Amino acid sequence: MINGTTQLFGIIGDPVAHSLSPAMHNAAFAHLGINGVYLPMRPADLADGFRGLRSLGFIGVSVTVPFKVAIMDFLDAIDPVARKIGAVNTLVFERTETAIRCIGHNTDWLGSNRALAEVIDLSGRTVLLIGAGGAARAVGFGLIEAGARVLLTNRTEAKGYELAAQMGCRFISAAELPQVQADALINTTSVGMAPHQDDLPIDPELLSHFPVVMDIVYAPLTTRLLREAAARGCRAIDGLTMLQYQGAAQFTLWTGREAPHPVMRQALIDALHSPIANIPLDVPR
Ligand code: ATR
């Protein structure tokens, strides 16, 4: 029940109406009996919006597209890994009687590392990333934090080379790809997302070179990439797992408590079925 002491959380983005995060975080608050509410917000202006969050007493806020880079200018401190990634997806407001400090974090890498850590010990392992956008940066720098060796391939080679150089890792051209073997493969592109669910980011015949295959796409939940991987005996990790664990890391930063993982996952699945998600689904209830 919302009352005078309800704690405020939320997400800023544009668009934000399709976000699954309100369902996930509100379910966790309800489950643990925390008097908090998590709201979707679409600021007309980022500076004004940020001042509002600060002034109105928000405790924790998620940041999504297109604000993940621009928000960094407003913060009092930024976590070192978020700084390397160059993007912030989580704000923590530290409030004392006399001051408010806003700290920026990135939990996307924590989410991908935790999803992978369920099936593979990352330290010393080799992982091939497909993609060179914002998601590739978060997942890639996260893998390096965990002590993994990263290889990177991308449709646009110049962009792939650039990110590989920044991460100090090797770029793999399309021609070299058939020779690559690694402990895991991660698709960080949107290839395979509905309504283009028949698309694949890599030749499926190569999937047998990777014992673990993870997709960041979660609509459909079982992408064609994951289906083709499972058919070749690979361990498949869906994109909802990373989304869930990045949210769980936010929840812990804000509340100091371990997140109720099954509750958050079920809330995400229910939200994917709701009209706000507006996507074709194969998600079992
Ligand atoms: P995000 O921030 O979500 O990662 P992005 O910065 O637009 O998004 O990056 C998208 C990534 O997906 C890029 O690596 C892009 O490849 P290009 O650099 O060649 O554009 C990749 N991508 C998107 N659509 C693709 C497609 N149809 N085939 C191959 N790669 C694709």
Boltz pocket constraint, residues with backbone or C-beta under 6 A from the ligand:
constraints:
  - pocket:
      binder: B
      contacts: [[A, 130], [A, 131], [A, 132], [A, 133], [A, 134], [A, 135], [A, 136], [A, 154], [A, 155], [A, 156], [A, 157], [A, 159], [A, 160], [A, 188], [A, 189], [A, 190], [A, 191], [A, 201]]
      max_distance: 6.0
